[in-house]
Amino acid sequence: MDLTKSKAGLIAFVIVDLLLAVFLVYLFVGNSNRLSDAELREIGATVYQDPRAISPFQLLDHRGNYFTQEEFDGHWTLLFFGYTACPDICPLTMAELKRFYQGLEQKDDTNIVLITVDPLNDSPQKMADYVGSFHEDFIGLTGDSATIQQLATDLYVAYSDSPERQENGNHTIDHSTHISVISPDSNYHSVMRAPHRSADISVAYEAIRDR
């Protein structure tokens, strides 16, 4: 009888010990992606202490459908301002976002959105061709200049209103290069600053989501 009790006690001890080990592993793994604010800043990301609400807006997506702030609900959105004729930072950033997006195991709750700062030239069809060249899931937005300017202001994005025309007929528009991160409750949650690298975007994104 004592031997039976002893074996039962030993088994119970082993079970408790195993559960404790599993719990410690869970804590370690669960916290491994939780970067500090300083670590996030080192890779160009900042989480706002007080996320900012985004003003109501209505734009057109690359399929010609209306797109409002309600489309942000339920998704994490990485949003970049640029334009289809951009010669450098836009295609480089979109290429890094493509690599980041392709590496995601779960894509259903993540949107990549490009908003043009050149709405007079970037029609929905141009946006469709441009974002589609990077990934079929990417979303391109165009529309009224005043609406785009208001949304840009909400997201601390600056750009020149008057494109600089070049001799070859092309034009350049100076604009902010950061990626705005919109949370599933449609607030301006955090920001990722250039230079953008897919590896840093991935690390920062996972850390931001895990908070």
Backbone as JSON Lines, residues from 0, in Angstrom:
{"i":0,"aa":"M","n":[0.84,-1.2,0.0],"ca":[0.0,0.0,0.0],"c":[0.87,1.25,0.0]}
{"i":1,"aa":"D","n":[1.92,1.24,0.84],"ca":[2.83,2.38,0.89],"c":[3.56,2.53,-0.43]}
{"i":2,"aa":"L","n":[3.91,1.38,-1.06],"ca":[4.61,1.41,-2.34],"c":[3.72,2.02,-3.43]}
{"i":3,"aa":"T","n":[2.45,1.65,-3.39],"ca":[1.5,2.2,-4.36],"c":[1.37,3.7,-4.2]}
{"i":4,"aa":"K","n":[1.27,4.14,-2.93],"ca":[1.17,5.57,-2.66],"c":[2.44,6.3,-3.11]}
{"i":5,"aa":"S","n":[3.56,5.65,-2.91],"ca":[4.84,6.25,-3.29],"c":[4.92,6.43,-4.8]}
{"i":6,"aa":"K","n":[4.47,5.39,-5.55],"ca":[4.49,5.47,-7.01],"c":[3.53,6.56,-7.5]}
{"i":7,"aa":"A","n":[2.36,6.61,-6.87],"ca":[1.38,7.63,-7.25],"c":[1.91,9.03,-7.0]}
{"i":8,"aa":"G","n":[2.6,9.19,-5.86],"ca":[3.18,10.48,-5.53],"c":[4.27,10.87,-6.51]}
{"i":9,"aa":"L","n":[5.08,9.89,-6.92],"ca":[6.16,10.14,-7.87],"c":[5.6,10.53,-9.24]}
{"i":10,"aa":"I","n":[4.54,9.82,-9.67],"ca":[3.91,10.14,-10.95],"c":[3.32,11.55,-10.93]}
{"i":11,"aa":"A","n":[2.66,11.88,-9.81],"ca":[2.08,13.22,-9.68],"c":[3.16,14.29,-9.72]}
{"i":12,"aa":"F","n":[4.28,14.01,-9.09],"ca":[5.39,14.96,-9.08],"c":[5.93,15.16,-10.49]}
{"i":13,"aa":"V","n":[6.08,14.06,-11.23],"ca":[6.59,14.13,-12.6],"c":[5.64,14.93,-13.49]}
{"i":14,"aa":"I","n":[4.33,14.69,-13.32],"ca":[3.34,15.41,-14.13],"c":[3.41,16.91,-13.86]}
{"i":15,"aa":"V","n":[3.48,17.27,-12.57],"ca":[3.56,18.68,-12.2],"c":[4.83,19.3,-12.76]}
{"i":16,"aa":"D","n":[5.92,18.54,-12.68],"ca":[7.21,19.02,-13.18],"c":[7.15,19.26,-14.69]}
{"i":17,"aa":"L","n":[6.5,18.32,-15.42],"ca":[6.37,18.47,-16.86],"c":[5.49,19.67,-17.22]}
{"i":18,"aa":"L","n":[4.41,19.84,-16.48],"ca":[3.53,20.98,-16.73],"c":[4.26,22.3,-16.49]}
{"i":19,"aa":"L","n":[5.08,22.33,-15.46],"ca":[5.86,23.53,-15.17],"c":[6.84,23.82,-16.3]}
{"i":20,"aa":"A","n":[7.48,22.75,-16.8],"ca":[8.43,22.92,-17.89],"c":[7.74,23.45,-19.14]}
{"i":21,"aa":"V","n":[6.56,22.89,-19.44],"ca":[5.79,23.34,-20.6],"c":[5.41,24.8,-20.45]}
{"i":22,"aa":"F","n":[5.0,25.18,-19.24],"ca":[4.61,26.56,-18.97],"c":[5.77,27.52,-19.16]}
{"i":23,"aa":"L","n":[6.96,27.12,-18.68],"ca":[8.15,27.97,-18.81],"c":[8.54,28.13,-20.28]}
{"i":24,"aa":"V","n":[8.44,27.04,-21.04],"ca":[8.73,27.12,-22.47],"c":[7.74,28.06,-23.16]}
{"i":25,"aa":"Y","n":[6.47,27.94,-22.76],"ca":[5.43,28.81,-23.33],"c":[5.75,30.28,-23.05]}
{"i":26,"aa":"L","n":[6.16,30.57,-21.82],"ca":[6.48,31.94,-21.46],"c":[7.66,32.46,-22.28]}
{"i":27,"aa":"F","n":[8.68,31.59,-22.45],"ca":[9.86,32.0,-23.19],"c":[9.52,32.28,-24.65]}
{"i":28,"aa":"V","n":[8.81,31.35,-25.26],"ca":[8.44,31.51,-26.67],"c":[7.49,32.67,-26.84]}
{"i":29,"aa":"G","n":[6.53,32.8,-25.93],"ca":[5.54,33.86,-26.03],"c":[6.13,35.24,-25.91]}
{"i":30,"aa":"N","n":[7.24,35.35,-25.15],"ca":[7.85,36.66,-24.96],"c":[9.01,36.93,-25.89]}
{"i":31,"aa":"S","n":[9.4,35.91,-26.68],"ca":[10.59,36.05,-27.51],"c":[10.44,37.14,-28.56]}
{"i":32,"aa":"N","n":[9.19,37.4,-29.03],"ca":[8.96,38.41,-30.06],"c":[8.58,39.76,-29.48]}
{"i":33,"aa":"R","n":[8.51,39.87,-28.17],"ca":[8.07,41.11,-27.55],"c":[9.26,42.03,-27.37]}
{"i":34,"aa":"L","n":[9.56,42.78,-28.41],"ca":[10.69,43.69,-28.37],"c":[10.36,44.91,-27.54]}
{"i":35,"aa":"S","n":[11.37,45.48,-26.93],"ca":[11.19,46.71,-26.17],"c":[11.03,47.87,-27.15]}
{"i":36,"aa":"D","n":[10.59,49.01,-26.63],"ca":[10.45,50.2,-27.48],"c":[11.78,50.57,-28.11]}
{"i":37,"aa":"A","n":[12.85,50.44,-27.32],"ca":[14.18,50.79,-27.84],"c":[14.6,49.84,-28.95]}
{"i":38,"aa":"E","n":[14.31,48.56,-28.79],"ca":[14.66,47.58,-29.82],"c":[13.86,47.82,-31.1]}
{"i":39,"aa":"L","n":[12.6,48.2,-30.94],"ca":[11.79,48.53,-32.11],"c":[12.35,49.75,-32.84]}
{"i":40,"aa":"R","n":[12.75,50.76,-32.06],"ca":[13.3,51.97,-32.69],"c":[14.57,51.67,-33.47]}
{"i":41,"aa":"E","n":[15.34,50.69,-32.99],"ca":[16.58,50.33,-33.68],"c":[16.32,49.82,-35.1]}
{"i":42,"aa":"I","n":[15.14,49.24,-35.32],"ca":[14.81,48.77,-36.67],"c":[13.77,49.68,-37.33]}
{"i":43,"aa":"G","n":[13.66,50.9,-36.8],"ca":[12.86,51.92,-37.47],"c":[11.38,51.95,-37.14]}
{"i":44,"aa":"A","n":[10.95,51.27,-36.1],"ca":[9.51,51.2,-35.77],"c":[9.21,51.89,-34.45]}
{"i":45,"aa":"T","n":[8.08,52.55,-34.38],"ca":[7.62,53.2,-33.16],"c":[6.14,52.91,-32.97]}
{"i":46,"aa":"V","n":[5.77,52.48,-31.77],"ca":[4.37,52.26,-31.42],"c":[3.89,53.48,-30.65]}
{"i":47,"aa":"Y","n":[2.82,54.09,-31.08],"ca":[2.3,55.28,-30.42],"c":[1.62,54.91,-29.1]}
{"i":48,"aa":"Q","n":[1.92,55.68,-28.07],"ca":[1.3,55.44,-26.77],"c":[-0.2,55.69,-26.82]}
{"i":49,"aa":"D","n":[-0.59,56.68,-27.61],"ca":[-2.01,57.01,-27.77],"c":[-2.35,56.95,-29.26]}
{"i":50,"aa":"P","n":[-2.78,55.78,-29.73],"ca":[-3.14,55.63,-31.15],"c":[-4.16,56.7,-31.57]}
{"i":51,"aa":"R","n":[-4.0,57.19,-32.8],"ca":[-4.82,58.3,-33.28],"c":[-5.93,57.8,-34.2]}
{"i":52,"aa":"A","n":[-7.13,58.29,-33.95],"ca":[-8.25,57.93,-34.8],"c":[-8.08,58.58,-36.18]}
{"i":53,"aa":"I","n":[-8.56,57.9,-37.2],"ca":[-8.45,58.39,-38.57],"c":[-9.78,59.02,-38.99]}
{"i":54,"aa":"S","n":[-9.7,60.19,-39.61],"ca":[-10.91,60.88,-40.04],"c":[-11.64,60.07,-41.11]}
{"i":55,"aa":"P","n":[-12.95,60.14,-41.15],"ca":[-13.7,59.45,-42.21],"c":[-13.25,59.92,-43.59]}
{"i":56,"aa":"F","n":[-13.16,58.98,-44.53],"ca":[-12.76,59.33,-45.88],"c":[-13.4,58.35,-46.86]}
{"i":57,"aa":"Q","n":[-13.39,58.74,-48.13],"ca":[-13.87,57.85,-49.18],"c":[-12.98,58.02,-50.41]}
{"i":58,"aa":"L","n":[-12.32,56.92,-50.79],"ca":[-11.46,56.91,-51.98],"c":[-11.92,55.79,-52.9]}
{"i":59,"aa":"L","n":[-11.21,55.62,-54.01],"ca":[-11.5,54.53,-54.94],"c":[-10.34,53.54,-54.9]}
{"i":60,"aa":"D","n":[-10.66,52.25,-54.83],"ca":[-9.59,51.26,-54.9],"c":[-9.27,50.95,-56.36]}
{"i":61,"aa":"H","n":[-8.29,50.09,-56.57],"ca":[-7.81,49.83,-57.93],"c":[-8.81,49.05,-58.78]}
{"i":62,"aa":"R","n":[-9.9,48.6,-58.15],"ca":[-10.97,47.94,-58.91],"c":[-12.13,48.89,-59.2]}
{"i":63,"aa":"G","n":[-12.0,50.14,-58.75],"ca":[-13.05,51.11,-58.99],"c":[-14.13,51.12,-57.93]}
{"i":64,"aa":"N","n":[-13.9,50.39,-56.81],"ca":[-14.87,50.35,-55.71],"c":[-14.53,51.39,-54.65]}
{"i":65,"aa":"Y","n":[-15.56,51.85,-53.96],"ca":[-15.33,52.8,-52.87],"c":[-14.57,52.12,-51.74]}
{"i":66,"aa":"F","n":[-13.65,52.87,-51.15],"ca":[-12.84,52.39,-50.02],"c":[-12.9,53.45,-48.94]}
{"i":67,"aa":"T","n":[-13.41,53.08,-47.76],"ca":[-13.51,54.01,-46.63],"c":[-12.71,53.51,-45.45]}
{"i":68,"aa":"Q","n":[-12.68,54.3,-44.38],"ca":[-11.94,53.9,-43.19],"c":[-12.49,52.61,-42.58]}
{"i":69,"aa":"E","n":[-13.73,52.26,-42.9],"ca":[-14.32,51.03,-42.37],"c":[-13.62,49.78,-42.92]}
{"i":70,"aa":"E","n":[-12.93,49.93,-44.07],"ca":[-12.21,48.79,-44.65],"c":[-11.02,48.38,-43.79]}
{"i":71,"aa":"F","n":[-10.6,49.26,-42.88],"ca":[-9.49,48.92,-41.99],"c":[-9.95,47.99,-40.86]}
{"i":72,"aa":"D","n":[-11.24,47.97,-40.57],"ca":[-11.76,47.19,-39.44],"c":[-11.41,45.7,-39.59]}
{"i":73,"aa":"G","n":[-10.87,45.14,-38.53],"ca":[-10.61,43.7,-38.5],"c":[-9.32,43.27,-39.17]}
{"i":74,"aa":"H","n":[-8.54,44.24,-39.67],"ca":[-7.28,43.92,-40.32],"c":[-6.15,44.78,-39.77]}
{"i":75,"aa":"W","n":[-4.96,44.25,-39.81],"ca":[-3.77,45.08,-39.66],"c":[-3.43,45.56,-41.06]}
{"i":76,"aa":"T","n":[-3.21,46.86,-41.19],"ca":[-2.95,47.44,-42.51],"c":[-1.61,48.16,-42.51]}
{"i":77,"aa":"L","n":[-0.76,47.81,-43.46],"ca":[0.49,48.53,-43.7],"c":[0.25,49.43,-44.9]}
{"i":78,"aa":"L","n":[0.32,50.74,-44.66],"ca":[-0.12,51.72,-45.64],"c":[1.04,52.63,-46.03]}
{"i":79,"aa":"F","n":[1.25,52.78,-47.33],"ca":[2.36,53.57,-47.85],"c":[1.83,54.57,-48.88]}
{"i":80,"aa":"F","n":[2.32,55.8,-48.82],"ca":[1.96,56.81,-49.81],"c":[3.05,56.88,-50.88]}
{"i":81,"aa":"G","n":[2.64,56.84,-52.15],"ca":[3.59,56.93,-53.25],"c":[2.85,57.19,-54.54]}
{"i":82,"aa":"Y","n":[3.44,56.84,-55.67],"ca":[2.76,57.04,-56.95],"c":[3.4,56.15,-58.0]}
{"i":83,"aa":"T","n":[2.66,55.87,-59.06],"ca":[3.09,54.84,-60.01],"c":[4.31,55.25,-60.83]}
{"i":84,"aa":"A","n":[4.54,56.57,-61.01],"ca":[5.69,57.03,-61.78],"c":[6.93,57.27,-60.92]}
{"i":85,"aa":"C","n":[6.83,56.95,-59.66],"ca":[7.95,57.15,-58.72],"c":[9.17,56.36,-59.2]}
{"i":86,"aa":"P","n":[10.33,57.0,-59.29],"ca":[11.49,56.32,-59.87],"c":[12.29,55.45,-58.92]}
{"i":87,"aa":"D","n":[12.14,55.64,-57.61],"ca":[13.05,54.93,-56.72],"c":[12.41,54.39,-55.44]}
{"i":88,"aa":"I","n":[12.09,55.26,-54.49],"ca":[11.67,54.79,-53.16],"c":[10.39,53.97,-53.21]}
{"i":89,"aa":"C","n":[9.47,54.31,-54.11],"ca":[8.2,53.57,-54.16],"c":[8.38,52.13,-54.62]}
{"i":90,"aa":"P","n":[9.01,51.89,-55.77],"ca":[9.19,50.49,-56.18],"c":[10.06,49.7,-55.21]}
{"i":91,"aa":"L","n":[11.05,50.36,-54.6],"ca":[11.9,49.66,-53.63],"c":[11.09,49.25,-52.4]}
{"i":92,"aa":"T","n":[10.27,50.18,-51.91],"ca":[9.45,49.89,-50.73],"c":[8.41,48.82,-51.04]}
{"i":93,"aa":"M","n":[7.77,48.93,-52.19],"ca":[6.76,47.93,-52.56],"c":[7.39,46.55,-52.72]}
{"i":94,"aa":"A","n":[8.62,46.49,-53.23],"ca":[9.31,45.21,-53.37],"c":[9.6,44.59,-52.0]}
{"i":95,"aa":"E","n":[9.98,45.44,-51.04],"ca":[10.24,44.94,-49.68],"c":[8.94,44.49,-49.03]}
{"i":96,"aa":"L","n":[7.85,45.23,-49.27],"ca":[6.55,44.82,-48.73],"c":[6.1,43.51,-49.36]}
{"i":97,"aa":"K","n":[6.41,43.31,-50.62],"ca":[6.09,42.04,-51.28],"c":[6.82,40.89,-50.6]}
{"i":98,"aa":"R","n":[8.13,41.06,-50.36],"ca":[8.9,39.99,-49.71],"c":[8.37,39.72,-48.3]}
{"i":99,"aa":"F","n":[8.05,40.81,-47.58],"ca":[7.47,40.66,-46.24],"c":[6.17,39.87,-46.3]}
{"i":100,"aa":"Y","n":[5.28,40.26,-47.22],"ca":[3.96,39.65,-47.31],"c":[4.05,38.19,-47.72]}
{"i":101,"aa":"Q","n":[4.94,37.89,-48.63],"ca":[5.1,36.5,-49.06],"c":[5.58,35.61,-47.92]}
{"i":102,"aa":"G","n":[6.28,36.2,-46.96],"ca":[6.78,35.42,-45.83],"c":[5.78,35.21,-44.71]}
{"i":103,"aa":"L","n":[4.62,35.86,-44.79],"ca":[3.61,35.7,-43.75],"c":[2.97,34.33,-43.83]}
{"i":104,"aa":"E","n":[2.83,33.66,-42.69],"ca":[2.11,32.39,-42.68],"c":[0.61,32.62,-42.79]}
{"i":105,"aa":"Q","n":[0.12,33.65,-42.09],"ca":[-1.3,34.01,-42.13],"c":[-1.43,35.36,-42.8]}
{"i":106,"aa":"K","n":[-2.09,35.4,-43.95],"ca":[-2.23,36.65,-44.69],"c":[-3.64,37.24,-44.58]}
{"i":107,"aa":"D","n":[-4.59,36.49,-44.05],"ca":[-5.99,36.9,-44.07],"c":[-6.26,38.2,-43.32]}
{"i":108,"aa":"D","n":[-5.49,38.47,-42.27],"ca":[-5.77,39.65,-41.45],"c":[-4.76,40.77,-41.69]}
{"i":109,"aa":"T","n":[-4.05,40.71,-42.81],"ca":[-3.04,41.73,-43.12],"c":[-3.29,42.3,-44.5]}
{"i":110,"aa":"N","n":[-3.39,43.63,-44.58],"ca":[-3.56,44.31,-45.86],"c":[-2.36,45.2,-46.15]}
{"i":111,"aa":"I","n":[-1.95,45.23,-47.4],"ca":[-0.92,46.15,-47.86],"c":[-1.59,47.15,-48.79]}
{"i":112,"aa":"V","n":[-1.5,48.44,-48.46],"ca":[-2.22,49.46,-49.21],"c":[-1.26,50.55,-49.68]}
{"i":113,"aa":"L","n":[-1.35,50.89,-50.96],"ca":[-0.62,52.03,-51.52],"c":[-1.62,53.12,-51.87]}
{"i":114,"aa":"I","n":[-1.42,54.32,-51.33],"ca":[-2.26,55.48,-51.67],"c":[-1.43,56.43,-52.53]}
{"i":115,"aa":"T","n":[-1.97,56.8,-53.68],"ca":[-1.22,57.68,-54.56],"c":[-1.2,59.12,-54.06]}
{"i":116,"aa":"V","n":[-0.06,59.78,-54.26],"ca":[0.02,61.22,-54.02],"c":[-0.05,61.96,-55.34]}
{"i":117,"aa":"D","n":[-0.4,61.24,-56.4],"ca":[-0.5,61.79,-57.74],"c":[-1.84,61.39,-58.38]}
{"i":118,"aa":"P","n":[-2.96,61.78,-57.74],"ca":[-4.26,61.3,-58.2],"c":[-4.65,61.8,-59.59]}
{"i":119,"aa":"L","n":[-4.08,62.9,-60.04],"ca":[-4.42,63.4,-61.38],"c":[-3.91,62.48,-62.47]}
{"i":120,"aa":"N","n":[-2.85,61.75,-62.17],"ca":[-2.26,60.84,-63.16],"c":[-2.53,59.37,-62.86]}
{"i":121,"aa":"D","n":[-2.78,59.06,-61.61],"ca":[-2.95,57.65,-61.21],"c":[-4.43,57.27,-61.13]}
{"i":122,"aa":"S","n":[-4.93,56.77,-62.22],"ca":[-6.32,56.28,-62.28],"c":[-6.41,54.93,-61.58]}
{"i":123,"aa":"P","n":[-7.62,54.44,-61.3],"ca":[-7.75,53.09,-60.74],"c":[-7.05,52.04,-61.59]}
{"i":124,"aa":"Q","n":[-7.12,52.16,-62.91],"ca":[-6.48,51.17,-63.78],"c":[-4.96,51.21,-63.64]}
{"i":125,"aa":"K","n":[-4.4,52.43,-63.56],"ca":[-2.95,52.54,-63.37],"c":[-2.55,51.94,-62.03]}
{"i":126,"aa":"M","n":[-3.35,52.2,-61.01],"ca":[-3.06,51.64,-59.69],"c":[-3.16,50.12,-59.71]}
{"i":127,"aa":"A","n":[-4.14,49.61,-60.46],"ca":[-4.31,48.16,-60.57],"c":[-3.09,47.53,-61.21]}
{"i":128,"aa":"D","n":[-2.62,48.14,-62.29],"ca":[-1.43,47.6,-62.98],"c":[-0.21,47.65,-62.07]}
{"i":129,"aa":"Y","n":[-0.1,48.74,-61.32],"ca":[1.09,48.94,-60.49],"c":[1.12,47.99,-59.3]}
{"i":130,"aa":"V","n":[0.07,48.02,-58.48],"ca":[0.09,47.17,-57.28],"c":[0.05,45.69,-57.68]}
{"i":131,"aa":"G","n":[-0.63,45.39,-58.79],"ca":[-0.71,44.01,-59.24],"c":[0.63,43.46,-59.68]}
{"i":132,"aa":"S","n":[1.53,44.34,-60.08],"ca":[2.86,43.89,-60.5],"c":[3.69,43.42,-59.32]}
{"i":133,"aa":"F","n":[3.25,43.77,-58.11],"ca":[3.96,43.33,-56.91],"c":[3.25,42.13,-56.26]}
{"i":134,"aa":"H","n":[1.94,42.25,-56.06],"ca":[1.19,41.11,-55.52],"c":[-0.3,41.33,-55.79]}
{"i":135,"aa":"E","n":[-0.97,40.27,-56.13],"ca":[-2.4,40.36,-56.47],"c":[-3.26,40.76,-55.27]}
{"i":136,"aa":"D","n":[-2.77,40.58,-54.06],"ca":[-3.54,40.95,-52.87],"c":[-3.4,42.42,-52.51]}
{"i":137,"aa":"F","n":[-2.41,43.1,-53.05],"ca":[-2.16,44.48,-52.66],"c":[-3.29,45.38,-53.15]}
{"i":138,"aa":"I","n":[-3.53,46.46,-52.4],"ca":[-4.62,47.38,-52.69],"c":[-4.05,48.74,-53.07]}
{"i":139,"aa":"G","n":[-4.53,49.31,-54.17],"ca":[-4.14,50.65,-54.59],"c":[-5.3,51.6,-54.46]}
{"i":140,"aa":"L","n":[-5.06,52.78,-53.92],"ca":[-6.13,53.77,-53.71],"c":[-5.81,55.08,-54.41]}
{"i":141,"aa":"T","n":[-6.83,55.66,-55.04],"ca":[-6.73,56.98,-55.64],"c":[-8.04,57.71,-55.35]}
{"i":142,"aa":"G","n":[-8.18,58.94,-55.88],"ca":[-9.43,59.66,-55.63],"c":[-9.21,61.15,-55.57]}
{"i":143,"aa":"D","n":[-10.05,61.82,-54.82],"ca":[-10.04,63.26,-54.7],"c":[-8.79,63.75,-53.99]}
{"i":144,"aa":"S","n":[-8.16,64.78,-54.55],"ca":[-6.9,65.3,-53.98],"c":[-7.06,65.78,-52.54]}
{"i":145,"aa":"A","n":[-8.16,66.46,-52.26],"ca":[-8.38,66.99,-50.91],"c":[-8.54,65.87,-49.89]}
{"i":146,"aa":"T","n":[-9.22,64.79,-50.29],"ca":[-9.4,63.65,-49.39],"c":[-8.08,62.97,-49.11]}
{"i":147,"aa":"I","n":[-7.27,62.8,-50.14],"ca":[-5.96,62.19,-49.96],"c":[-5.09,63.06,-49.05]}
{"i":148,"aa":"Q","n":[-5.17,64.37,-49.24],"ca":[-4.38,65.28,-48.41],"c":[-4.8,65.2,-46.95]}
{"i":149,"aa":"Q","n":[-6.1,65.09,-46.68],"ca":[-6.58,64.98,-45.3],"c":[-6.09,63.7,-44.66]}
{"i":150,"aa":"L","n":[-6.17,62.58,-45.39],"ca":[-5.7,61.31,-44.86],"c":[-4.2,61.35,-44.63]}
{"i":151,"aa":"A","n":[-3.48,61.98,-45.54],"ca":[-2.04,62.12,-45.37],"c":[-1.71,62.91,-44.1]}
{"i":152,"aa":"T","n":[-2.48,63.95,-43.85],"ca":[-2.28,64.76,-42.65],"c":[-2.51,63.93,-41.4]}
{"i":153,"aa":"D","n":[-3.55,63.11,-41.4],"ca":[-3.84,62.24,-40.27],"c":[-2.68,61.29,-39.98]}
{"i":154,"aa":"L","n":[-1.97,60.89,-41.03],"ca":[-0.9,59.9,-40.9],"c":[0.48,60.53,-40.96]}
{"i":155,"aa":"Y","n":[0.55,61.85,-40.76],"ca":[1.81,62.6,-40.72],"c":[2.63,62.41,-41.99]}
{"i":156,"aa":"V","n":[1.95,62.36,-43.11],"ca":[2.61,62.22,-44.41],"c":[2.62,63.58,-45.1]}
{"i":157,"aa":"A","n":[3.79,63.97,-45.58],"ca":[3.92,65.22,-46.33],"c":[4.32,64.91,-47.76]}
{"i":158,"aa":"Y","n":[3.79,65.69,-48.69],"ca":[4.21,65.55,-50.09],"c":[3.99,66.86,-50.82]}
{"i":159,"aa":"S","n":[4.71,67.05,-51.92],"ca":[4.62,68.3,-52.68],"c":[3.37,68.29,-53.54]}
{"i":160,"aa":"D","n":[2.66,69.41,-53.56],"ca":[1.44,69.51,-54.35],"c":[1.74,69.72,-55.83]}
{"i":161,"aa":"S","n":[2.89,70.29,-56.14],"ca":[3.24,70.6,-57.52],"c":[4.37,69.69,-57.99]}
{"i":162,"aa":"P","n":[4.07,68.69,-58.82],"ca":[5.12,67.8,-59.3],"c":[6.19,68.57,-60.07]}
{"i":163,"aa":"E","n":[7.43,68.13,-59.92],"ca":[8.54,68.74,-60.65],"c":[8.67,68.06,-62.01]}
{"i":164,"aa":"R","n":[8.42,68.8,-63.07],"ca":[8.47,68.24,-64.41],"c":[9.91,68.18,-64.9]}
{"i":165,"aa":"Q","n":[10.25,67.08,-65.54],"ca":[11.59,66.9,-66.06],"c":[11.59,67.01,-67.57]}
{"i":166,"aa":"E","n":[12.77,67.15,-68.17],"ca":[12.87,67.34,-69.61],"c":[12.32,66.15,-70.4]}
{"i":167,"aa":"N","n":[12.43,64.96,-69.83],"ca":[11.95,63.77,-70.54],"c":[10.44,63.57,-70.41]}
{"i":168,"aa":"G","n":[9.77,64.51,-69.76],"ca":[8.32,64.41,-69.62],"c":[7.87,63.74,-68.35]}
{"i":169,"aa":"N","n":[8.79,63.09,-67.66],"ca":[8.45,62.47,-66.39],"c":[8.33,63.54,-65.3]}
{"i":170,"aa":"H","n":[7.8,63.15,-64.18],"ca":[7.68,64.09,-63.08],"c":[8.0,63.39,-61.77]}
{"i":171,"aa":"T","n":[8.46,64.17,-60.82],"ca":[8.77,63.61,-59.51],"c":[7.97,64.37,-58.45]}
{"i":172,"aa":"I","n":[7.57,63.65,-57.42],"ca":[6.83,64.23,-56.31],"c":[7.56,63.85,-55.03]}
{"i":173,"aa":"D","n":[8.03,64.82,-54.31],"ca":[8.66,64.55,-53.02],"c":[7.58,64.14,-52.02]}
{"i":174,"aa":"H","n":[7.84,63.06,-51.28],"ca":[6.83,62.6,-50.31],"c":[7.5,61.84,-49.17]}
{"i":175,"aa":"S","n":[6.78,61.77,-48.06],"ca":[7.27,61.01,-46.91],"c":[7.41,59.53,-47.27]}
{"i":176,"aa":"T","n":[8.33,58.86,-46.6],"ca":[8.65,57.48,-46.98],"c":[8.27,56.45,-45.92]}
{"i":177,"aa":"H","n":[7.65,56.88,-44.83],"ca":[7.34,55.9,-43.77],"c":[6.11,55.06,-44.12]}
{"i":178,"aa":"I","n":[6.03,53.91,-43.49],"ca":[4.87,53.01,-43.6],"c":[4.01,53.2,-42.36]}
{"i":179,"aa":"S","n":[2.75,53.53,-42.56],"ca":[1.82,53.69,-41.44],"c":[1.17,52.34,-41.12]}
{"i":180,"aa":"V","n":[1.1,52.0,-39.85],"ca":[0.47,50.75,-39.42],"c":[-0.88,51.07,-38.78]}
{"i":181,"aa":"I","n":[-1.95,50.6,-39.41],"ca":[-3.3,50.82,-38.91],"c":[-3.77,49.55,-38.2]}
{"i":182,"aa":"S","n":[-4.25,49.69,-36.98],"ca":[-4.68,48.54,-36.2],"c":[-6.09,48.09,-36.61]}
{"i":183,"aa":"P","n":[-6.5,46.89,-36.19],"ca":[-7.83,46.38,-36.57],"c":[-9.0,47.21,-36.06]}
{"i":184,"aa":"D","n":[-8.75,48.13,-35.13],"ca":[-9.82,49.03,-34.69],"c":[-9.75,50.38,-35.41]}
{"i":185,"aa":"S","n":[-9.02,50.4,-36.53],"ca":[-8.95,51.56,-37.43],"c":[-8.26,52.77,-36.82]}
{"i":186,"aa":"N","n":[-7.28,52.55,-35.96],"ca":[-6.5,53.63,-35.4],"c":[-5.08,53.62,-35.97]}
{"i":187,"aa":"Y","n":[-4.48,54.81,-36.03],"ca":[-3.08,54.91,-36.45],"c":[-2.23,54.43,-35.28]}
{"i":188,"aa":"H","n":[-1.77,53.2,-35.38],"ca":[-1.19,52.48,-34.25],"c":[0.32,52.67,-34.12]}
{"i":189,"aa":"S","n":[1.04,52.59,-35.24],"ca":[2.49,52.65,-35.21],"c":[3.03,53.02,-36.57]}
{"i":190,"aa":"V","n":[4.35,53.22,-36.63],"ca":[4.98,53.68,-37.86],"c":[6.28,52.92,-38.06]}
{"i":191,"aa":"M","n":[6.62,52.67,-39.33],"ca":[7.89,52.06,-39.71],"c":[8.6,53.04,-40.64]}
{"i":192,"aa":"R","n":[9.83,53.42,-40.28],"ca":[10.55,54.42,-41.05],"c":[11.56,53.79,-42.0]}
{"i":193,"aa":"A","n":[11.82,54.51,-43.09],"ca":[12.82,54.05,-44.07],"c":[14.23,54.16,-43.45]}
{"i":194,"aa":"P","n":[15.19,53.38,-43.95],"ca":[15.09,52.47,-45.09],"c":[14.33,51.2,-44.72]}
{"i":195,"aa":"H","n":[13.48,50.74,-45.64],"ca":[12.65,49.58,-45.39],"c":[13.32,48.3,-45.88]}
{"i":196,"aa":"R","n":[13.41,47.33,-44.99],"ca":[13.93,46.01,-45.33],"c":[12.92,44.97,-44.87]}
{"i":197,"aa":"S","n":[12.63,44.02,-45.72],"ca":[11.59,43.04,-45.42],"c":[11.82,42.33,-44.1]}
{"i":198,"aa":"A","n":[13.07,42.02,-43.78],"ca":[13.38,41.32,-42.53],"c":[13.0,42.18,-41.32]}
{"i":199,"aa":"D","n":[13.34,43.47,-41.38],"ca":[13.01,44.37,-40.28],"c":[11.5,44.58,-40.18]}
{"i":200,"aa":"I","n":[10.84,44.69,-41.33],"ca":[9.38,44.84,-41.33],"c":[8.74,43.63,-40.66]}
{"i":201,"aa":"S","n":[9.22,42.44,-40.97],"ca":[8.66,41.21,-40.4],"c":[8.83,41.17,-38.89]}
{"i":202,"aa":"V","n":[10.04,41.48,-38.41],"ca":[10.31,41.45,-36.97],"c":[9.45,42.48,-36.25]}
{"i":203,"aa":"A","n":[9.42,43.7,-36.79],"ca":[8.64,44.77,-36.16],"c":[7.14,44.44,-36.18]}
{"i":204,"aa":"Y","n":[6.66,43.93,-37.28],"ca":[5.24,43.61,-37.41],"c":[4.82,42.55,-36.39]}
{"i":205,"aa":"E","n":[5.57,41.49,-36.27],"ca":[5.23,40.43,-35.31],"c":[5.27,40.96,-33.89]}
{"i":206,"aa":"A","n":[6.26,41.82,-33.59],"ca":[6.35,42.4,-32.24],"c":[5.18,43.31,-31.96]}
{"i":207,"aa":"I","n":[4.79,44.11,-32.95],"ca":[3.66,45.03,-32.78],"c":[2.37,44.26,-32.55]}
{"i":208,"aa":"R","n":[2.16,43.21,-33.32],"ca":[0.94,42.4,-33.18],"c":[0.87,41.68,-31.85]}
{"i":209,"aa":"D","n":[2.02,41.29,-31.31],"ca":[2.05,40.52,-30.07],"c":[1.84,41.36,-28.83]}
{"i":210,"aa":"R","n":[1.85,42.68,-28.97],"ca":[1.71,43.55,-27.79],"c":[0.29,43.53,-27.27]}
